[in-house]
């Protein structure tokens, strides 16, 4: 009798065992995502940090940026430990994320919060998928994804509580950001 853990996937099904290349894809895309999050929050905090009137949101964004930096540092270590290269698109993601952070901050506090909500919605769903994928075979990696997902959910909930859904052109803004994030995930896994 063949063990189900070593049985090949059914046609159209998912493999039963996580492969080293798949782990590398996960680490590469998560590193890219955290790198982008740091750039977004950093850009927003710089814009809001210019005025005493927006000092509160600047401080909040710096705190979120610091948490994202912790995630990025962890993925730097995981990339190294797993002999995995970062995405070749990291420079593009830095430019795009800095631009997104700056643009949404210039649109106002609610737009910056809408950006956070949209990004964190995509990222928490991405982490949830990875948690499911790693829970049986890679408990340490699963625990890392779980902790980081909880941080992302807290960021999203903070954004919603501070008026994200009241941003100008909220549906269009969040749809564009969501689409951009999903595209970046797909590209970063492979490139």
C-alpha positions, 0 to 999 in steps of 0.5 A, a space after each residue: 500500500 502506498 503512503 498518501 504522503 508520497 502519492 503523486 497528485 491526482 490529475 489537476 490536483 495539488 501535490 501532496 508534498 511541498 517541494 524545495 522549488 515551491 518553498 523557494 517561490 514562497 520565500 522569494 514572493 514573501 520577501 518581495 512583499 515585505 520589501 514593498 510594504 516597508 517602501 510603501 509605509 516609509 514613503 507615506 510616513 515621510 509625506 505625513 511627517 512633514 506637518 505637525 497636523 499629520 504627526 499622529 498618522 506618521 507615527 502610526 505608519 512608522 510603527 507599521 513600517 518597523 513591523 514590516 522591517 522585522 518581517 523583511 529581516 526574517 525573510 532575508 535570513 530565510 532566503 539565505 538559509 534556503 539558498 534562495 535568490 530574491 526576485 529579480 524585480 526587486 528594484 521595480 517593486 521598490 520604485 512602484 511601492 515608493 510611488 504608491 506610498 507617496 501618491 496615496 499619502 498625497 491624496 490624504 490620510 484616508 487614501 493612505 489607509 485605503 492603500 494599507 487595507 487593500 495591500 494587507 487584504 491581499 497579503 493576509 489571504 496570501 499568507 493564509 494560503 501558505 499556512 494551509 500549504 505548509 501546516 503539515 510539512 513545515 511547522 516552523 515556516 507555518 508558524 512564521 507565516 501565521 505570526 506575520 499574517 496576524 500582524 498584517 490583519 492588525 494593520 488592515 484593521 487599523 486602516 479600516 478603523 481610521 477611515 480607509 473605506 471613506 477614501 476618495 474613489 475607494 472602490 477604484 483605488 483599492 481595486 487597482 492596488 489589489 490587482 497590482 499586488 496580485 500581479 506582483 505576487 505572481 511575477 515575484 514567485 517566478 522571476 
